[in-house]
Amino acid sequence: METRELTVVAGSFVGFQLLFSVASPRLSSIITPGYGQLPPTKLTEWNSRLVSTVHALIVGLFCLYILWFDDVVNANPVWGDPSLVKLNVAITCGYLLYDLVLLACNWSTMGDTFFVCHHLAALYAYGYVLTRGVLPYFANFRLISELSTPFVNQRWFYEALKYPRSHRLVVSNGVAMAVVFFLVRIAVMPSYWASVFATFGTPDFERLGLGAQVAWITSCIALDVLNTIWMLCTNLKVLEHDYLHVMQIYIFTPQHGTFTVSTTTKYIK
C-alpha cells in the first residue's frame, strides 16, 4: 500500500472519530433541541449515525463521479488506473475501522453481527484494491450502495425524536429508503454480476491470481447475501407494517364552482 493510501486511511479514521466525538454533539444540539433529551446510549448511536451519513454522502457521490467520468476505469474494469478509486476506497476503509472500534467499545448497546460481517468482508476485498490496485471498477461500483444509508439513518433519527409513524416526513423518508435501498443494493446485482462473469476466462482475470479472485467473488457473494437479508427483513417490513397502513383520504367538495381537497391521514395497526 502506498503512502498516500495509508495517509488517507489514517486521516479518515481520525477524521470520523473527531466528527463522532466533537462535531456531531455540537452540530446536533444546534439542529434539534431533542438531541439533548436523549439517553446516553441513544446519544452514542445518534452520533454514530450522523458520521455514517456523512461518510455515505462523501463516498457515494464520489462513486457516481468515477462511474460517470473516469473513462480509464470504465474501459478496463480489472486493471484500469485505480488512483481515484483507491482514494475513495481508502476513505471507506478508514471509516470501517473507526466503526468496528466503535462497535467493539459499545457492543452491549450497538453490537450487530451482520454489521461486523459486512465490514470485515468489505475490508478483506478492499485490501486487494489498496495493495495491488486491482478491480477498480468493481470496487467502486460496490460503494454505490452507500447512497441508501442516509435514508436508513434518517428513519432512526425520526424514531429517536418520537415522530409519529404517520407523520408525512416519516412516511416519505420510509418509502424513499425502501426504494433507494432496492435500487442501489438489489436491482444493480444483475448488471454487476454480468460484468463479473464477462471477465471470466480473460487474460485480465487470469492475471489476478487465485487469491484476488477468491477475495473478489467470496466478498461480493457475502455482501449481496447480507443486502438481500436486510432488504427482506427490514425494508419490506417498513413498507408493510408502517406505511402501507397509512391511508390518504381525499374528499372533494364543491365550493364556489371549484373543488377543494381536504386530506385525512389515518394510521391503522
C-alpha positions in Angstrom: 0.0 0.0 0.0 1.4 3.4 -1.0 1.9 6.3 1.5 -1.0 8.3 0.0 -3.5 5.5 0.7 -2.1 4.8 4.2 -2.4 8.6 5.0 -6.0 8.7 3.7 -7.0 5.6 5.7 -5.4 7.1 8.9 -6.9 10.5 8.2 -10.3 9.1 7.5 -10.2 7.1 10.8 -9.2 10.1 12.8 -11.5 12.5 11.0 -14.6 10.3 11.5 -13.6 9.8 15.2 -13.4 13.6 15.7 -16.7 14.0 13.9 -18.3 11.5 16.2 -16.9 12.8 19.5 -16.6 16.6 18.8 -18.5 17.9 15.8 -21.7 15.7 15.9 -22.7 16.6 19.5 -22.3 20.3 18.8 -24.0 20.3 15.4 -26.8 18.1 16.6 -27.6 20.3 19.6 -27.9 23.2 17.2 -30.1 21.4 14.7 -32.6 19.9 17.1 -33.3 20.5 20.9 -34.4 16.9 21.1 -30.8 15.7 20.9 -30.0 16.8 24.4 -33.0 14.9 25.8 -31.9 11.6 24.5 -30.4 8.9 26.9 -26.7 8.3 26.8 -27.0 5.1 24.8 -29.0 6.8 22.1 -26.7 9.8 22.0 -23.9 7.4 21.1 -25.9 5.9 18.3 -27.1 9.3 17.1 -23.5 10.5 16.7 -22.6 7.2 15.1 -25.4 7.5 12.5 -24.6 11.1 11.7 -21.0 10.1 11.0 -22.4 7.2 8.9 -24.5 9.7 6.9 -21.5 12.0 6.2 -19.4 9.0 5.1 -22.1 7.7 2.8 -22.6 11.0 1.1 -18.9 11.5 0.5 -18.1 8.1 -0.9 -21.5 7.6 -2.6 -21.2 10.9 -4.6 -17.6 10.3 -5.3 -18.5 6.8 -6.6 -21.0 8.3 -9.0 -18.4 10.8 -10.3 -16.0 8.0 -11.0 -18.6 5.9 -12.7 -19.7 8.8 -14.9 -16.3 10.4 -15.7 -13.4 8.0 -15.1 -13.1 6.6 -18.7 -9.9 4.7 -17.9 -11.5 2.6 -15.1 -14.7 2.0 -17.1 -12.7 0.9 -20.2 -10.7 -1.6 -18.2 -12.6 -2.7 -15.1 -10.0 -5.1 -13.9 -6.7 -3.3 -14.4 -7.7 0.4 -15.2 -5.9 3.2 -13.4 -7.1 2.9 -9.8 -6.0 6.3 -8.5 -9.4 7.9 -7.8 -10.9 4.6 -6.8 -8.1 3.9 -4.3 -8.8 7.3 -2.7 -12.5 6.5 -2.3 -11.8 3.0 -1.0 -9.2 4.4 1.5 -11.8 6.8 2.9 -14.2 3.9 3.3 -11.6 1.6 4.9 -10.8 4.4 7.5 -14.5 4.6 8.2 -15.0 0.9 8.5 -12.1 0.6 11.0 -13.5 3.5 13.0 -16.9 1.9 13.1 -15.5 -1.5 14.1 -13.7 0.1 17.1 -17.0 1.9 18.0 -19.0 -1.3 17.8 -16.4 -3.1 20.0 -16.5 -0.3 22.6 -20.3 -0.3 22.7 -21.2 -3.8 21.9 -23.8 -4.2 24.6 -25.9 -1.4 23.1 -24.9 -1.2 19.5 -23.4 -4.6 18.7 -24.6 -6.2 15.4 -23.1 -9.4 14.0 -24.3 -8.5 10.5 -22.5 -5.2 10.5 -19.3 -6.8 11.7 -19.5 -9.4 8.9 -20.3 -6.7 6.4 -17.3 -4.6 7.5 -14.8 -7.5 7.6 -15.9 -8.7 4.1 -15.5 -5.2 2.7 -12.1 -4.7 4.3 -11.0 -8.1 3.0 -11.8 -7.2 -0.6 -10.7 -3.6 -0.4 -7.3 -4.6 0.9 -6.5 -6.0 -2.6 -7.6 -2.8 -4.2 -5.3 -0.7 -2.0 -2.3 -3.0 -2.1 -2.4 -4.2 -5.7 -4.7 -1.7 -7.4 -6.8 -4.4 -9.0 -10.6 -4.4 -9.8 -11.1 -0.6 -9.6 -14.4 -0.6 -11.4 -15.9 -3.3 -9.3 -14.6 -1.9 -6.0 -16.0 1.5 -6.8 -19.3 0.0 -8.0 -19.9 -1.6 -4.6 -19.8 1.8 -3.0 -22.9 3.0 -4.8 -24.8 1.0 -2.1 -23.9 3.7 0.4 -26.4 6.1 -1.2 -29.2 4.3 0.7 -27.6 4.8 4.1 -28.7 8.4 4.7 -32.4 7.4 4.4 -31.8 4.4 6.8 -30.2 6.8 9.4 -32.9 9.4 8.9 -35.6 6.9 9.8 -33.7 6.2 13.0 -33.4 9.9 13.8 -37.2 10.3 13.4 -37.8 7.4 15.7 -35.4 8.7 18.3 -37.1 12.1 18.3 -40.5 10.3 18.6 -42.0 11.4 15.4 -45.3 9.6 14.8 -45.1 6.9 12.1 -48.0 8.6 10.3 -46.0 11.9 10.0 -45.6 12.9 6.4 -41.8 13.3 6.8 -41.5 9.8 8.3 -43.7 8.3 5.6 -41.9 10.0 2.7 -38.5 9.0 4.1 -39.5 5.4 4.7 -40.8 4.9 1.2 -37.7 6.6 -0.2 -35.5 4.4 2.0 -37.0 1.2 0.7 -37.0 2.3 -3.0 -33.4 3.6 -2.9 -32.2 0.6 -0.9 -33.7 -1.7 -3.6 -32.2 0.3 -6.5 -28.6 0.7 -5.2 -28.2 -2.7 -3.4 -30.6 -5.2 -5.1 -31.6 -4.0 -8.6 -27.9 -3.5 -9.5 -27.0 -7.1 -8.8 -27.8 -8.5 -12.3 -25.7 -5.9 -14.2 -22.9 -6.1 -11.6 -22.7 -9.9 -11.9 -23.0 -9.8 -15.7 -19.9 -7.6 -15.7 -18.2 -10.0 -13.3 -19.0 -13.1 -15.5 -17.8 -11.2 -18.6 -14.3 -11.2 -17.2 -14.1 -14.9 -16.5 -11.5 -16.7 -18.7 -10.0 -13.4 -20.0 -6.2 -12.7 -19.7 -7.0 -9.9 -17.2 -8.9 -12.3 -15.0 -6.2 -14.9 -15.1 -3.6 -12.2 -14.3 -5.3 -11.5 -10.9 -4.3 -14.8 -9.4 -6.3 -17.1 -7.2 -6.0 -15.0 -4.0 -7.6 -11.9 -5.6 -10.1 -14.0 -7.5 -11.3 -15.7 -4.3 -11.4 -12.4 -2.3 -13.3 -10.7 -5.0 -16.0 -13.4 -5.6 -16.5 -14.5 -2.0 -16.7 -11.0 -0.6 -19.3 -10.0 -3.3 -21.4 -13.0 -2.5 -21.3 -12.3 1.2 -22.2 -8.6 0.7 -25.1 -9.5 -1.6 -26.5 -12.1 0.7 -26.4 -9.5 3.6 -28.0 -6.9 1.5 -30.8 -9.3 0.5 -31.4 -10.2 4.1 -31.5 -6.6 5.1 -33.9 -5.9 2.3 -36.3 -8.7 3.2 -36.0 -8.3 7.0 -36.0 -4.5 7.3 -37.1 -2.5 4.3 -40.1 -4.7 3.2 -41.3 -4.7 6.8 -41.1 -0.9 6.9 -43.4 -0.7 3.9 -45.7 -3.5 5.1 -46.1 -2.6 8.8 -45.5 1.2 8.8 -46.5 2.7 5.6 -49.0 0.6 3.7 -51.3 1.2 6.6 -51.2 4.9 6.2 -54.3 5.9 4.2 -54.7 9.2 2.5 -58.4 10.0 2.1 -59.1 12.8 -0.3 -62.5 14.4 -0.1 -63.6 16.7 -2.9 -66.2 19.3 -2.0 -67.6 21.9 -4.5 -67.0 25.4 -3.3 -67.7 28.5 -5.4 -67.7 26.4 -8.6 -64.3 24.8 -7.8 -63.1 21.8 -5.9 -61.1 21.9 -2.7 -59.2 19.0 -1.2 -59.1 18.0 2.4 -56.7 15.3 3.4 -57.1 12.9 6.4 -54.3 10.7 7.4 -55.3 7.5 9.2 -52.8 5.2 10.8 -54.0 1.6 11.1 -52.2 -1.0 13.0 
